[in-house]
Amino acid sequence: MKKILIVVAVLLVLGVLVCAVIGLSMMGGYNNLNKLSQDVDSQWAQVQNVYQRRADLIPNLVSTVSGAANFEKSTLVEITQARASVGQVKINANSAPNDPAKLAAFDQAQGQLSSALSRLMVVVERYPNLTATESFRELQAQLEGTENRISVERGDFNTAVKNYDTAVKSFPAVTYAGLFGFQVKPYFQAAAGAETAPKVQFNFGSPAAATN
């Protein structure tokens, strides 16, 4: 009987130790997942900041360009509408999207704005007096820098998501991540040619083409 009690006591101690080890492991895993999730959210805020910076530049760009005589008004309408459509895509500003469809909708709206902006810049090249102004040059430089930052921040966001998703899918976190609400997060999916920022440079020094 005494031996049985000793065995039971040993088993209980071992059970407590195993539970303690598992508990500590889960606690450490939870803290790690929480940190990685916060990293993703922080990087998402950076992505939104640079996109908002671009959106804030567009009204000044439109105002500057619309002052050019005979400028194509349809182009201005297009970029204004594209900017408005971006604002209609609602995503939580404090946390990265967990729904791939919502991120895809956000990305599509931003892509349409990028296309409209690129087309506007192509049209602007037909107005050398406009592109030579200091105000337009300054806007062009700011837009170029913003587009580059967008590319960088998107890449950093995807890196943060990769680190988080890898942790969520790795053992032992994969066995309990879902219980604590940690789900995989979607990436930005780059479109063809999206690995480089849209060109918003102009060859200001080139002479105008000769006309007959």
N, CA and C atoms as a LAMMPS dump frame, in Angstrom:
ITEM: TIMESTEP
0
ITEM: NUMBER OF ATOMS
636
ITEM: BOX BOUNDS ff ff ff
-5.0000000000000000e+02 5.0000000000000000e+02
-5.0000000000000000e+02 5.0000000000000000e+02
-5.0000000000000000e+02 5.0000000000000000e+02
ITEM: ATOMS id mol type element x y z
1 1 1 N 0.829 -1.202 0
2 1 2 C 0 0 0
3 1 3 C 0.87 1.262 0
4 2 1 N 1.923 1.174 0.827
5 2 2 C 2.825 2.319 0.912
6 2 3 C 3.497 2.586 -0.419
7 3 1 N 3.9 1.502 -1.118
8 3 2 C 4.545 1.639 -2.413
9 3 3 C 3.59 2.277 -3.42
10 4 1 N 2.319 1.898 -3.337
11 4 2 C 1.324 2.456 -4.245
12 4 3 C 1.178 3.954 -4.02
13 5 1 N 1.165 4.339 -2.748
14 5 2 C 1.047 5.764 -2.443
15 5 3 C 2.251 6.549 -2.946
16 6 1 N 3.414 5.919 -2.829
17 6 2 C 4.629 6.585 -3.32
18 6 3 C 4.566 6.758 -4.831
19 7 1 N 4.131 5.697 -5.507
20 7 2 C 4.015 5.765 -6.974
21 7 3 C 3.019 6.842 -7.386
22 8 1 N 1.89 6.879 -6.681
23 8 2 C 0.86 7.886 -6.985
24 8 3 C 1.413 9.29 -6.757
25 9 1 N 2.145 9.449 -5.666
26 9 2 C 2.718 10.767 -5.357
27 9 3 C 3.708 11.19 -6.422
28 10 1 N 4.538 10.229 -6.837
29 10 2 C 5.52 10.524 -7.889
30 10 3 C 4.823 10.912 -9.181
31 11 1 N 3.779 10.164 -9.523
32 11 2 C 3.027 10.462 -10.743
33 11 3 C 2.381 11.843 -10.665
34 12 1 N 1.867 12.165 -9.468
35 12 2 C 1.244 13.484 -9.305
36 12 3 C 2.275 14.603 -9.468
37 13 1 N 3.448 14.383 -8.88
38 13 2 C 4.512 15.383 -9.006
39 13 3 C 4.925 15.533 -10.461
40 14 1 N 5.087 14.385 -11.14
41 14 2 C 5.449 14.431 -12.56
42 14 3 C 4.367 15.126 -13.375
43 15 1 N 3.105 14.849 -13.017
44 15 2 C 2.001 15.48 -13.726
45 15 3 C 2.006 16.986 -13.554
46 16 1 N 2.283 17.404 -12.303
47 16 2 C 2.347 18.845 -12.024
48 16 3 C 3.496 19.48 -12.799
49 17 1 N 4.64 18.801 -12.826
50 17 2 C 5.799 19.328 -13.548
51 17 3 C 5.525 19.429 -15.05
52 18 1 N 4.879 18.391 -15.603
53 18 2 C 4.548 18.405 -17.03
54 18 3 C 3.585 19.546 -17.342
55 19 1 N 2.568 19.694 -16.477
56 19 2 C 1.601 20.778 -16.686
57 19 3 C 2.279 22.139 -16.591
58 20 1 N 3.234 22.247 -15.64
59 20 2 C 3.941 23.515 -15.485
60 20 3 C 4.777 23.829 -16.708
61 21 1 N 5.45 22.798 -17.24
62 21 2 C 6.267 22.987 -18.44
63 21 3 C 5.398 23.385 -19.622
64 22 1 N 4.259 22.681 -19.769
65 22 2 C 3.347 22.995 -20.869
66 22 3 C 2.788 24.408 -20.711
67 23 1 N 2.435 24.746 -19.467
68 23 2 C 1.9 26.088 -19.214
69 23 3 C 2.898 27.18 -19.53
70 24 1 N 4.151 26.97 -19.096
71 24 2 C 5.193 27.953 -19.381
72 24 3 C 5.463 28.061 -20.87
73 25 1 N 5.431 26.914 -21.557
74 25 2 C 5.652 26.913 -23.002
75 25 3 C 4.549 27.675 -23.724
76 26 1 N 3.312 27.436 -23.301
77 26 2 C 2.188 28.126 -23.913
78 26 3 C 2.234 29.618 -23.605
79 27 1 N 2.642 29.954 -22.389
80 27 2 C 2.736 31.365 -22.023
81 27 3 C 3.777 32.071 -22.88
82 28 1 N 4.948 31.428 -23.03
83 28 2 C 5.987 32.006 -23.877
84 28 3 C 5.552 32.098 -25.317
85 29 1 N 4.868 31.052 -25.795
86 29 2 C 4.375 31.061 -27.174
87 29 3 C 3.342 32.142 -27.396
88 30 1 N 2.444 32.314 -26.418
89 30 2 C 1.419 33.357 -26.516
90 30 3 C 2.066 34.731 -26.596
91 31 1 N 3.024 34.968 -25.715
92 31 2 C 3.701 36.263 -25.71
93 31 3 C 4.41 36.528 -27.038
94 32 1 N 5.007 35.481 -27.596
95 32 2 C 5.7 35.644 -28.876
96 32 3 C 4.716 35.948 -29.998
97 33 1 N 3.608 35.204 -30.018
98 33 2 C 2.599 35.448 -31.056
99 33 3 C 2.01 36.849 -30.913
100 34 1 N 1.787 37.266 -29.675
101 34 2 C 1.236 38.6 -29.448
102 34 3 C 2.196 39.676 -29.949
103 35 1 N 3.49 39.49 -29.68
104 35 2 C 4.493 40.445 -30.154
105 35 3 C 4.517 40.493 -31.675
106 36 1 N 4.515 39.334 -32.303
107 36 2 C 4.566 39.29 -33.765
108 36 3 C 3.301 39.891 -34.373
109 37 1 N 2.163 39.667 -33.714
110 37 2 C 0.914 40.26 -34.194
111 37 3 C 0.962 41.778 -34.079
112 38 1 N 1.532 42.274 -32.99
113 38 2 C 1.681 43.715 -32.811
114 38 3 C 2.629 44.298 -33.861
115 39 1 N 3.644 43.533 -34.22
116 39 2 C 4.564 43.981 -35.266
117 39 3 C 3.831 44.146 -36.601
118 40 1 N 2.948 43.191 -36.892
119 40 2 C 2.167 43.273 -38.133
120 40 3 C 1.266 44.496 -38.1
121 41 1 N 0.586 44.71 -36.966
122 41 2 C -0.309 45.866 -36.84
123 41 3 C 0.462 47.181 -36.97
124 42 1 N 1.642 47.215 -36.372
125 42 2 C 2.468 48.423 -36.449
126 42 3 C 2.881 48.697 -37.886
127 43 1 N 3.247 47.646 -38.593
128 43 2 C 3.664 47.824 -39.98
129 43 3 C 2.483 48.19 -40.874
130 44 1 N 1.306 47.673 -40.531
131 44 2 C 0.099 48.038 -41.268
132 44 3 C -0.181 49.537 -41.121
133 45 1 N 0.045 50.063 -39.929
134 45 2 C -0.136 51.497 -39.705
135 45 3 C 0.81 52.298 -40.593
136 46 1 N 2.026 51.795 -40.771
137 46 2 C 2.977 52.471 -41.645
138 46 3 C 2.499 52.446 -43.092
139 47 1 N 1.951 51.323 -43.51
140 47 2 C 1.413 51.216 -44.872
141 47 3 C 0.307 52.244 -45.078
142 48 1 N -0.605 52.315 -44.124
143 48 2 C -1.705 53.266 -44.247
144 48 3 C -1.206 54.71 -44.231
145 49 1 N -0.165 54.965 -43.45
146 49 2 C 0.384 56.321 -43.384
147 49 3 C 0.903 56.79 -44.739
148 50 1 N 1.642 55.917 -45.425
149 50 2 C 2.213 56.346 -46.699
150 50 3 C 1.145 56.456 -47.779
151 51 1 N 0.144 55.581 -47.726
152 51 2 C -0.956 55.709 -48.68
153 51 3 C -1.744 56.99 -48.414
154 52 1 N -1.94 57.317 -47.138
155 52 2 C -2.645 58.554 -46.804
156 52 3 C -1.837 59.762 -47.235
157 53 1 N -0.532 59.675 -47.116
158 53 2 C 0.346 60.766 -47.568
159 53 3 C 0.13 61.019 -49.059
160 54 1 N 0.046 59.955 -49.836
161 54 2 C -0.199 60.121 -51.265
162 54 3 C -1.574 60.742 -51.517
163 55 1 N -2.569 60.253 -50.811
164 55 2 C -3.92 60.792 -50.979
165 55 3 C -3.969 62.279 -50.636
166 56 1 N -3.19 62.682 -49.624
167 56 2 C -3.175 64.09 -49.22
168 56 3 C -2.478 64.977 -50.25
169 57 1 N -1.567 64.401 -51.019
170 57 2 C -0.864 65.181 -52.037
171 57 3 C -1.718 65.424 -53.285
172 58 1 N -2.649 64.53 -53.534
173 58 2 C -3.41 64.593 -54.788
174 58 3 C -4.241 65.867 -54.936
175 59 1 N -4.948 66.357 -53.895
176 59 2 C -5.695 67.61 -54.088
177 59 3 C -4.804 68.768 -54.526
178 60 1 N -3.597 68.869 -53.951
179 60 2 C -2.674 69.921 -54.367
180 60 3 C -2.224 69.721 -55.808
181 61 1 N -2.01 68.465 -56.164
182 61 2 C -1.614 68.161 -57.541
183 61 3 C -2.725 68.552 -58.511
184 62 1 N -3.945 68.164 -58.194
185 62 2 C -5.08 68.486 -59.057
186 62 3 C -5.251 69.992 -59.166
187 63 1 N -5.116 70.694 -58.055
188 63 2 C -5.258 72.149 -58.064
189 63 3 C -4.197 72.797 -58.943
190 64 1 N -2.975 72.304 -58.847
191 64 2 C -1.882 72.86 -59.653
192 64 3 C -2.087 72.578 -61.131
193 65 1 N -2.454 71.36 -61.452
194 65 2 C -2.603 70.949 -62.846
195 65 3 C -3.822 71.599 -63.484
196 66 1 N -4.899 71.755 -62.723
197 66 2 C -6.132 72.294 -63.301
198 66 3 C -5.972 73.742 -63.747
199 67 1 N -4.903 74.399 -63.276
200 67 2 C -4.674 75.772 -63.693
201 67 3 C -4.107 75.895 -65.096
202 68 1 N -3.654 74.777 -65.669
203 68 2 C -3.103 74.819 -67.028
204 68 3 C -4.228 74.978 -68.037
205 69 1 N -4.015 75.857 -68.974
206 69 2 C -5.044 76.113 -69.993
207 69 3 C -5.304 74.863 -70.815
208 70 1 N -6.581 74.588 -71.044
209 70 2 C -7.009 73.484 -71.9
210 70 3 C -6.564 72.102 -71.402
211 71 1 N -6.273 71.987 -70.107
212 71 2 C -5.873 70.678 -69.595
213 71 3 C -7.071 69.732 -69.638
214 72 1 N -6.784 68.452 -69.954
215 72 2 C -7.838 67.451 -70.093
216 72 3 C -8.592 67.264 -68.773
217 73 1 N -9.805 67.774 -68.713
218 73 2 C -10.568 67.726 -67.477
219 73 3 C -10.958 66.292 -67.11
220 74 1 N -11.148 65.435 -68.104
221 74 2 C -11.551 64.058 -67.823
222 74 3 C -10.488 63.338 -66.999
223 75 1 N -9.226 63.686 -67.216
224 75 2 C -8.141 63.074 -66.454
225 75 3 C -8.208 63.487 -65.002
226 76 1 N -8.534 64.75 -64.754
227 76 2 C -8.675 65.229 -63.386
228 76 3 C -9.864 64.57 -62.689
229 77 1 N -10.949 64.389 -63.427
230 77 2 C -12.131 63.729 -62.865
231 77 3 C -11.791 62.294 -62.501
232 78 1 N -11.037 61.626 -63.35
233 78 2 C -10.68 60.231 -63.111
234 78 3 C -9.87 60.07 -61.827
235 79 1 N -8.864 60.906 -61.642
236 79 2 C -8.028 60.755 -60.456
237 79 3 C -8.767 61.177 -59.195
238 80 1 N -9.674 62.147 -59.327
239 80 2 C -10.489 62.56 -58.174
240 80 3 C -11.422 61.437 -57.753
241 81 1 N -12.027 60.77 -58.723
242 81 2 C -12.913 59.652 -58.416
243 81 3 C -12.149 58.47 -57.843
244 82 1 N -10.946 58.223 -58.373
245 82 2 C -10.127 57.12 -57.865
246 82 3 C -9.737 57.367 -56.421
247 83 1 N -9.406 58.618 -56.106
248 83 2 C -9.057 58.956 -54.725
249 83 3 C -10.26 58.767 -53.809
250 84 1 N -11.445 59.141 -54.291
251 84 2 C -12.655 58.99 -53.484
252 84 3 C -12.963 57.516 -53.234
253 85 1 N -12.726 56.669 -54.238
254 85 2 C -13.019 55.241 -54.087
255 85 3 C -12.115 54.598 -53.047
256 86 1 N -10.899 55.102 -52.912
257 86 2 C -9.988 54.583 -51.892
258 86 3 C -10.572 54.813 -50.502
259 87 1 N -11.148 55.97 -50.287
260 87 2 C -11.718 56.295 -48.988
261 87 3 C -12.942 55.469 -48.64
262 88 1 N -13.558 54.833 -49.63
263 88 2 C -14.741 54.024 -49.391
264 88 3 C -14.41 52.615 -48.914
265 89 1 N -13.146 52.209 -49.038
266 89 2 C -12.723 50.885 -48.576
267 89 3 C -12.369 51 -47.095
268 90 1 N -13.21 50.464 -46.254
269 90 2 C -13.04 50.613 -44.81
270 90 3 C -12.283 49.42 -44.222
271 91 1 N -11.134 49.707 -43.611
272 91 2 C -10.356 48.689 -42.908
273 91 3 C -9.934 49.275 -41.57
274 92 1 N -9.984 48.453 -40.541
275 92 2 C -9.611 48.905 -39.199
276 92 3 C -8.222 49.532 -39.226
277 93 1 N -8.141 50.761 -38.78
278 93 2 C -6.86 51.468 -38.812
279 93 3 C -5.899 50.984 -37.743
280 94 1 N -6.418 50.294 -36.71
281 94 2 C -5.582 49.894 -35.578
282 94 3 C -5.027 48.482 -35.677
283 95 1 N -5.516 47.697 -36.615
284 95 2 C -5.016 46.329 -36.749
285 95 3 C -5.034 45.908 -38.211
286 96 1 N -4.095 45.061 -38.554
287 96 2 C -3.985 44.583 -39.93
288 96 3 C -5.189 43.702 -40.273
289 97 1 N -5.613 43.705 -41.53
290 97 2 C -6.778 42.901 -41.912
291 97 3 C -6.503 41.407 -41.816
292 98 1 N -7.493 40.66 -41.314
293 98 2 C -7.39 39.204 -41.271
294 98 3 C -8.108 38.555 -42.443
295 99 1 N -8.938 39.348 -43.121
296 99 2 C -9.725 38.839 -44.24
297 99 3 C -8.991 39.146 -45.551
298 100 1 N -8.555 38.123 -46.284
299 100 2 C -7.854 38.37 -47.55
300 100 3 C -8.68 39.184 -48.535
301 101 1 N -10.009 39.007 -48.511
302 101 2 C -10.868 39.734 -49.438
303 101 3 C -10.823 41.24 -49.162
304 102 1 N -10.793 41.613 -47.878
305 102 2 C -10.748 43.037 -47.53
306 102 3 C -9.418 43.657 -47.941
307 103 1 N -8.333 42.923 -47.72
308 103 2 C -7.026 43.433 -48.126
309 103 3 C -6.954 43.545 -49.645
310 104 1 N -7.545 42.578 -50.345
311 104 2 C -7.55 42.614 -51.81
312 104 3 C -8.342 43.817 -52.32
313 105 1 N -9.477 44.122 -51.656
314 105 2 C -10.288 45.28 -52.054
315 105 3 C -9.514 46.57 -51.823
316 106 1 N -8.821 46.651 -50.689
317 106 2 C -7.991 47.82 -50.384
318 106 3 C -6.895 47.972 -51.431
319 107 1 N -6.241 46.868 -51.748
320 107 2 C -5.143 46.895 -52.712
321 107 3 C -5.642 47.27 -54.104
322 108 1 N -6.816 46.769 -54.475
323 108 2 C -7.375 47.074 -55.792
324 108 3 C -7.701 48.567 -55.907
325 109 1 N -8.292 49.129 -54.865
326 109 2 C -8.617 50.559 -54.886
327 109 3 C -7.354 51.406 -54.981
328 110 1 N -6.33 51.027 -54.228
329 110 2 C -5.075 51.766 -54.289
330 110 3 C -4.414 51.598 -55.657
331 111 1 N -4.56 50.41 -56.243
332 111 2 C -4.001 50.185 -57.572
333 111 3 C -4.683 51.04 -58.632
334 112 1 N -5.987 51.217 -58.508
335 112 2 C -6.712 52.068 -59.447
336 112 3 C -6.267 53.517 -59.313
337 113 1 N -6.005 53.925 -58.087
338 113 2 C -5.509 55.286 -57.872
339 113 3 C -4.106 55.439 -58.461
340 114 1 N -3.273 54.426 -58.314
341 114 2 C -1.93 54.463 -58.896
342 114 3 C -2 54.579 -60.415
343 115 1 N -2.912 53.826 -61.024
344 115 2 C -3.062 53.878 -62.485
345 115 3 C -3.54 55.246 -62.942
346 116 1 N -4.514 55.802 -62.214
347 116 2 C -5.024 57.122 -62.571
348 116 3 C -3.938 58.173 -62.417
349 117 1 N -3.135 58.04 -61.375
350 117 2 C -2.045 58.975 -61.142
351 117 3 C -1.004 58.879 -62.251
352 118 1 N -0.691 57.662 -62.671
353 118 2 C 0.275 57.476 -63.751
354 118 3 C -0.225 58.086 -65.059
355 119 1 N -1.521 57.883 -65.348
356 119 2 C -2.089 58.455 -66.578
357 119 3 C -2.09 59.981 -66.517
358 120 1 N -2.364 60.525 -65.337
359 120 2 C -2.328 61.98 -65.189
360 120 3 C -0.938 62.51 -65.493
361 121 1 N 0.078 61.834 -64.991
362 121 2 C 1.445 62.28 -65.208
363 121 3 C 1.839 62.21 -66.684
364 122 1 N 1.33 61.204 -67.38
365 122 2 C 1.605 61.102 -68.815
366 122 3 C 1.001 62.285 -69.561
367 123 1 N -0.229 62.634 -69.195
368 123 2 C -0.9 63.768 -69.836
369 123 3 C -0.165 65.069 -69.532
370 124 1 N 0.323 65.195 -68.299
371 124 2 C 1.003 66.419 -67.879
372 124 3 C 2.232 66.699 -68.749
373 125 1 N 2.862 65.662 -69.258
374 125 2 C 4.061 65.849 -70.074
375 125 3 C 3.797 66.706 -71.318
376 126 1 N 2.544 66.818 -71.694
377 126 2 C 2.199 67.621 -72.868
378 126 3 C 2.182 69.119 -72.561
379 127 1 N 2.408 69.46 -71.299
380 127 2 C 2.328 70.856 -70.882
381 127 3 C 3.666 71.286 -70.271
382 128 1 N 4.646 71.588 -71.111
383 128 2 C 5.988 71.947 -70.601
384 128 3 C 5.981 73.161 -69.68
385 129 1 N 5.087 74.113 -69.919
386 129 2 C 5.027 75.278 -69.029
387 129 3 C 4.596 74.879 -67.622
388 130 1 N 3.744 73.851 -67.535
389 130 2 C 3.284 73.37 -66.24
390 130 3 C 4.393 72.593 -65.531
391 131 1 N 5.038 71.691 -66.25
392 131 2 C 6.069 70.856 -65.62
393 131 3 C 7.298 71.644 -65.222
394 132 1 N 7.446 72.828 -65.762
395 132 2 C 8.608 73.651 -65.433
396 132 3 C 8.403 74.488 -64.176
397 133 1 N 7.165 74.545 -63.663
398 133 2 C 6.902 75.382 -62.494
399 133 3 C 7.469 74.749 -61.229
400 134 1 N 7.862 75.603 -60.297
401 134 2 C 8.464 75.113 -59.049
402 134 3 C 7.476 74.301 -58.228
403 135 1 N 6.213 74.749 -58.195
404 135 2 C 5.208 74.049 -57.395
405 135 3 C 4.988 72.634 -57.917
406 136 1 N 4.962 72.491 -59.24
407 136 2 C 4.756 71.156 -59.793
408 136 3 C 5.977 70.281 -59.554
409 137 1 N 7.152 70.839 -59.688
410 137 2 C 8.379 70.073 -59.444
411 137 3 C 8.404 69.543 -58.014
412 138 1 N 7.973 70.387 -57.077
413 138 2 C 7.96 69.976 -55.68
414 138 3 C 6.966 68.838 -55.459
415 139 1 N 5.785 68.96 -56.061
416 139 2 C 4.79 67.892 -55.943
417 139 3 C 5.295 66.605 -56.575
418 140 1 N 5.936 66.73 -57.726
419 140 2 C 6.485 65.558 -58.41
420 140 3 C 7.506 64.85 -57.53
421 141 1 N 8.373 65.609 -56.873
422 141 2 C 9.388 65.028 -56.01
423 141 3 C 8.751 64.336 -54.804
424 142 1 N 7.727 64.967 -54.232
425 142 2 C 7.054 64.375 -53.076
426 142 3 C 6.32 63.094 -53.465
427 143 1 N 5.686 63.106 -54.637
428 143 2 C 4.982 61.912 -55.091
429 143 3 C 5.957 60.767 -55.362
430 144 1 N 7.071 61.087 -55.977
431 144 2 C 8.063 60.058 -56.253
432 144 3 C 8.553 59.427 -54.957
433 145 1 N 8.871 60.278 -53.969
434 145 2 C 9.322 59.766 -52.683
435 145 3 C 8.252 58.933 -51.992
436 146 1 N 6.996 59.363 -52.105
437 146 2 C 5.895 58.628 -51.477
438 146 3 C 5.692 57.275 -52.13
439 147 1 N 5.764 57.214 -53.463
440 147 2 C 5.613 55.942 -54.161
441 147 3 C 6.717 54.968 -53.751
442 148 1 N 7.923 55.48 -53.585
443 148 2 C 9.021 54.627 -53.142
444 148 3 C 8.774 54.11 -51.725
445 149 1 N 8.251 54.988 -50.847
446 149 2 C 7.956 54.567 -49.483
447 149 3 C 6.838 53.526 -49.459
448 150 1 N 5.865 53.676 -50.329
449 150 2 C 4.785 52.688 -50.414
450 150 3 C 5.363 51.316 -50.731
451 151 1 N 6.252 51.266 -51.697
452 151 2 C 6.878 49.999 -52.082
453 151 3 C 7.645 49.391 -50.912
454 152 1 N 8.391 50.225 -50.186
455 152 2 C 9.185 49.744 -49.045
456 152 3 C 8.278 49.25 -47.919
457 153 1 N 7.257 50.034 -47.582
458 153 2 C 6.391 49.676 -46.457
459 153 3 C 5.563 48.433 -46.753
460 154 1 N 5.148 48.265 -47.999
461 154 2 C 4.436 47.035 -48.373
462 154 3 C 5.34 45.823 -48.186
463 155 1 N 6.601 45.957 -48.606
464 155 2 C 7.545 44.863 -48.434
465 155 3 C 7.789 44.543 -46.972
466 156 1 N 7.928 45.589 -46.148
467 156 2 C 8.136 45.38 -44.712
468 156 3 C 6.897 44.755 -44.066
469 157 1 N 5.718 45.144 -44.555
470 157 2 C 4.481 44.552 -44.041
471 157 3 C 4.441 43.057 -44.341
472 158 1 N 4.761 42.691 -45.565
473 158 2 C 4.754 41.277 -45.931
474 158 3 C 5.779 40.484 -45.127
475 159 1 N 6.914 41.102 -44.819
476 159 2 C 7.922 40.429 -43.995
477 159 3 C 7.384 40.179 -42.588
478 160 1 N 6.707 41.19 -42.023
479 160 2 C 6.119 41.041 -40.686
480 160 3 C 5.045 39.96 -40.688
481 161 1 N 4.227 39.919 -41.738
482 161 2 C 3.187 38.89 -41.851
483 161 3 C 3.816 37.512 -41.971
484 162 1 N 4.891 37.409 -42.747
485 162 2 C 5.573 36.118 -42.908
486 162 3 C 6.075 35.601 -41.566
487 163 1 N 6.701 36.463 -40.784
488 163 2 C 7.219 36.059 -39.47
489 163 3 C 6.087 35.608 -38.552
490 164 1 N 4.987 36.347 -38.597
491 164 2 C 3.833 36.009 -37.75
492 164 3 C 3.2 34.693 -38.194
493 165 1 N 2.907 34.569 -39.493
494 165 2 C 2.25 33.366 -39.997
495 165 3 C 3.106 32.121 -39.778
496 166 1 N 4.425 32.268 -39.929
497 166 2 C 5.325 31.139 -39.691
498 166 3 C 5.227 30.676 -38.246
499 167 1 N 5.164 31.625 -37.322
500 167 2 C 5.044 31.276 -35.902
501 167 3 C 3.704 30.607 -35.603
502 168 1 N 2.633 31.119 -36.206
503 168 2 C 1.3 30.551 -35.972
504 168 3 C 1.221 29.11 -36.464
505 169 1 N 1.902 28.827 -37.585
506 169 2 C 1.823 27.494 -38.183
507 169 3 C 2.863 26.516 -37.643
508 170 1 N 3.755 27.009 -36.795
509 170 2 C 4.832 26.166 -36.281
510 170 3 C 4.415 25.469 -34.987
511 171 1 N 4.995 24.294 -34.741
512 171 2 C 4.742 23.561 -33.497
513 171 3 C 5.603 24.153 -32.389
514 172 1 N 5.097 24.322 -31.173
515 172 2 C 3.793 23.85 -30.694
516 172 3 C 2.664 24.879 -30.817
517 173 1 N 2.986 26.109 -31.306
518 173 2 C 1.971 27.161 -31.343
519 173 3 C 0.757 26.767 -32.176
520 174 1 N 0.984 25.959 -33.216
521 174 2 C -0.119 25.578 -34.089
522 174 3 C -1.207 24.824 -33.331
523 175 1 N -0.852 24.204 -32.197
524 175 2 C -1.824 23.413 -31.438
525 175 3 C -2.747 24.266 -30.574
526 176 1 N -2.337 25.504 -30.311
527 176 2 C -3.16 26.334 -29.415
528 176 3 C -3.382 27.764 -29.912
529 177 1 N -2.734 28.16 -31.016
530 177 2 C -2.856 29.542 -31.502
531 177 3 C -4.311 29.927 -31.729
532 178 1 N -5.068 29.02 -32.346
533 178 2 C -6.469 29.311 -32.633
534 178 3 C -7.291 29.543 -31.384
535 179 1 N -6.934 28.857 -30.296
536 179 2 C -7.682 29.016 -29.049
537 179 3 C -7.566 30.43 -28.497
538 180 1 N -6.44 31.077 -28.787
539 180 2 C -6.207 32.444 -28.306
540 180 3 C -6.538 33.5 -29.362
541 181 1 N -7.128 33.065 -30.461
542 181 2 C -7.556 34.019 -31.48
543 181 3 C -6.494 34.419 -32.476
544 182 1 N -5.384 33.69 -32.53
545 182 2 C -4.324 34.006 -33.486
546 182 3 C -4.564 33.232 -34.779
547 183 1 N -4.932 33.959 -35.827
548 183 2 C -5.174 33.37 -37.135
549 183 3 C -4.153 33.925 -38.13
550 184 1 N -3.914 33.167 -39.193
551 184 2 C -2.964 33.637 -40.201
552 184 3 C -3.495 34.92 -40.831
553 185 1 N -2.575 35.783 -41.23
554 185 2 C -2.933 37.063 -41.839
555 185 3 C -2.537 37.047 -43.314
556 186 1 N -3.285 37.769 -44.159
557 186 2 C -2.997 37.78 -45.601
558 186 3 C -1.851 38.714 -45.966
559 187 1 N -1.215 38.402 -47.085
560 187 2 C -0.145 39.228 -47.635
561 187 3 C -0.707 40.187 -48.677
562 188 1 N 0.065 41.23 -48.963
563 188 2 C -0.165 41.98 -50.184
564 188 3 C 0.275 41.099 -51.341
565 189 1 N -0.568 40.972 -52.342
566 189 2 C -0.218 40.195 -53.527
567 189 3 C 0.205 41.157 -54.622
568 190 1 N 1.463 41.103 -54.992
569 190 2 C 1.985 42.036 -55.991
570 190 3 C 1.437 41.707 -57.37
571 191 1 N 0.965 42.751 -58.051
572 191 2 C 0.536 42.595 -59.441
573 191 3 C 1.772 42.575 -60.332
574 192 1 N 1.583 42.138 -61.563
575 192 2 C 2.697 42.084 -62.505
576 192 3 C 3.294 43.472 -62.679
577 193 1 N 4.602 43.571 -62.484
578 193 2 C 5.287 44.85 -62.633
579 193 3 C 5.23 45.721 -61.4
580 194 1 N 4.58 45.229 -60.331
581 194 2 C 4.426 46.055 -59.132
582 194 3 C 5.666 46.051 -58.248
583 195 1 N 6.7 45.32 -58.683
584 195 2 C 7.905 45.304 -57.862
585 195 3 C 8.666 46.619 -57.921
586 196 1 N 8.298 47.497 -58.885
587 196 2 C 8.913 48.816 -58.962
588 196 3 C 7.834 49.877 -58.798
589 197 1 N 8.205 50.974 -58.166
590 197 2 C 7.243 52.059 -57.946
591 197 3 C 6.884 52.717 -59.27
592 198 1 N 5.649 53.219 -59.405
593 198 2 C 5.264 53.926 -60.629
594 198 3 C 6.19 55.1 -60.905
595 199 1 N 6.517 55.303 -62.172
596 199 2 C 7.409 56.39 -62.552
597 199 3 C 6.649 57.716 -62.58
598 200 1 N 7.161 58.686 -61.871
599 200 2 C 6.55 60.016 -61.903
600 200 3 C 7.609 61.059 -62.218
601 201 1 N 8.696 60.615 -62.872
602 201 2 C 9.755 61.522 -63.263
603 201 3 C 9.481 62.096 -64.644
604 202 1 N 10.067 63.258 -64.902
605 202 2 C 9.95 63.897 -66.199
606 202 3 C 11.33 64.319 -66.659
607 203 1 N 11.541 64.238 -67.946
608 203 2 C 12.823 64.664 -68.498
609 203 3 C 12.735 66.142 -68.807
610 204 1 N 12.856 66.946 -67.749
611 204 2 C 12.657 68.379 -67.901
612 204 3 C 13.707 69.019 -68.803
613 205 1 N 14.895 68.368 -68.878
614 205 2 C 15.961 68.988 -69.634
615 205 3 C 15.905 68.74 -71.121
616 206 1 N 15.048 67.819 -71.579
617 206 2 C 14.986 67.515 -72.991
618 206 3 C 14.312 68.639 -73.762
619 207 1 N 14.839 68.969 -74.933
620 207 2 C 14.17 70.014 -75.728
621 207 3 C 12.856 69.515 -76.266
622 208 1 N 11.945 70.417 -76.463
623 208 2 C 10.636 70.048 -76.995
624 208 3 C 10.777 69.543 -78.403
625 209 1 N 9.925 68.587 -78.759
626 209 2 C 9.976 68.024 -80.104
627 209 3 C 9.603 69.088 -81.119
628 210 1 N 10.31 69.061 -82.245
629 210 2 C 10.04 70.062 -83.287
630 210 3 C 8.713 69.782 -83.941
631 211 1 N 8 70.837 -84.229
632 211 2 C 6.711 70.695 -84.889
633 211 3 C 6.772 71.425 -86.225
634 212 1 N 6.037 70.924 -87.17
635 212 2 C 6.007 71.533 -88.514
636 212 3 C 4.812 72.464 -88.63
